[in-house]
Amino acid sequence: MISLSTASIIEKNRIATSGAWVMAIELHHPEGNILLVNNTENLTLGGKHYTAYPFKLEDTNEDTKQLPDVKLQISNVTGAIQRLLEKNKGLTNSEVNIRIFNTNIPDVVELEETFIVNGAQAKADWIVFTLGTDFSFSRRFPPVRVMKDYCPFKFKSVECGYNGHAQKCNKTLKRCRELNNSVRFGGEPTIPQGGLYASNSK
């Protein structure tokens, strides 16, 4: 359930109000940020200046056969967004912040979601972005592989910390102990055995 600020709850419950709920987006790209608000006039929201510009957000696609995504359509009437796409590889992996404001409480962000551009398509009237979360099965996570009895650090590197006379290390905990350097061992002896690694036993 979304939690609104006290001021927004009061505003929402008014019988009549001059305020409006507006959606704003911030699109990050190599040349700077684009700040747009789905409104008839420019607005200053959360201390940032948003330009009035047509866009629409479709419902989230939650097809069980693929990761959830959402389509963001931004007007392509001026061609400015399309030129930006062409210069920056479709803005793939760029971050997009979607925020909800009430114009009577412009300094309060009532809701904010962050997405990553997974793809973009330029049409005559709209630019259609496919947005998803910053998660990929094609990228290793965590970024460093952790093993039970294998140290990932390069011998005598800053991470390794060994500065003695030995010239070789097989990167096992046993060898680290022989060199009196086990405090800098980069493996994790406490994790379950997950492969064919050298034994710690002597």
Salt bridges, closest charged atoms under 4 A:
GLU11 OE1 - ARG14 NE 3.24
GLU26 OE1 - LYS48 NZ 2.89
GLU26 OE1 - ARG99 NH1 2.76
GLU31 OE2 - LYS87 NZ 3.18
GLU95 OE2 - HIS28 NE2 3.72
GLU112 OE2 - ARG99 NE 3.17
ASP134 OD1 - ARG139 NH2 3.41
GLU178 OE1 - ARG175 NH1 3.27
